[in-house]
């Protein structure tokens, strides 16, 4: 809900922007409440950007980019190495901010920071990835070489489910390659972004190279259409990813827009059922299912089905749901009351359409947290592909089970789905695994690994409706996305020699 600033709310933390090296409340008077999902209480008042704030932020980024791109690589790397140490030292602080506003358990929040650090470490070695290519004496007296330069000003529009990791998938690579970066984080859990900004400043990053601008659709549209923004990185739902890609490309920007997912885990009869059940259970219900790489569909093949469902149900019932700040909790709340309501309705619709509710988390109440946004682990068996529970990205702690007769049928199910983000297969057969890897139309594949997020030295990205644009995120693709190539053909003729100029189209064989 958007509202005017109320003086009676001064005891609640005010969450500001970070513009040109300093926190700023901005020039507007619009704000939005931030909640603790575990308690349902308002924990902060977020200041939303006005157009004046947007213009000031982009102008600061433009000025910073013009100078930062000329800073030596050794100086950039010194900042990156210092930033890496600061993030590692503040892991607990970042994790507590994540849990307070997102709700995930602290161990999961710390893991998120750790995966973000991997990309910072990759960016610390960016010099290796910025080396150009050189062709000596390609023609007589002529050399040809290429190198890459930064885009300029780039913006990252990031989702609520990873308020630290996803910004760290973008900003370190963008900054290491010489760009200025504007972060527009989710309005639901914005506080970690400000600590990240402070750590960049402590690391010695010049003012304006990393900034944080809060806002909703108006701020997003302003970044997508601003003539001084050169590139857009986005992670979120497929409808918004498609909108971001279409809008920004129409305005001449380079765009990588990662969308939604419906990730399948295929379990063959020859799989170790305990290993499969343990891993799918963790992948489905970790972070309350609010991960773009969460396993939301278990595809049970043939005789695997009954045994797998029994083991999944047993493990789902053992999960402790509670406040993410409590060590005993395995899983926290979902992000908003609207998310909770939507998840419950989808489960009810599946039951009405003939699915079997094996484990039902709709009516979960957490003691002393009755106003929290909790939904318990839910397992739905005998789901069909025409059910809403299968067709939609639920983004909650709901695992649906489809039963098929063969690996071929399982692959057909996956390839018929509009999403192509991640998938996994559980089997003891290398031949089946190889067939699966080669035939599924999915960007990231796990073999006996449920959440196949690549390490930072590879790139993250899906296929089909899970990615809009040509570049995946971080890794080598990230370097290519945040830079542009130049090729130089160079000759230094000796004095008093023939120039070699000709009206014919030049060819290397001419010299």
Beta strands, then each sheet from edge to edge (+ up, - down):
strand 1: 2-4
strand 2: 13-15
strand 3: 17-19
strand 4: 22-24
strand 5: 30-36
strand 6: 41-47
strand 7: 133-139
strand 8: 142-150
strand 9: 153-157
strand 10: 180-184
strand 11: 210-212
strand 12: 231-235
strand 13: 254-258
strand 14: 263-267
strand 15: 295-301
strand 16: 356-359
strand 17: 378-381
strand 18: 398-404
strand 19: 419-420
strand 20: 422-426
strand 21: 444-447
strand 22: 463-464
strand 23: 467-468
strand 24: 483-491
sheet 1: 1+ 5- 6+ 2+
sheet 2: 3+ 4-
sheet 3: 7+ 8- 24+
sheet 4: 11+ 10+ 9+ 12+ 13+ 23-
sheet 5: 16+ 17- 18- 15- 14- 20- 21-
sheet 6: 19+ 22-
end
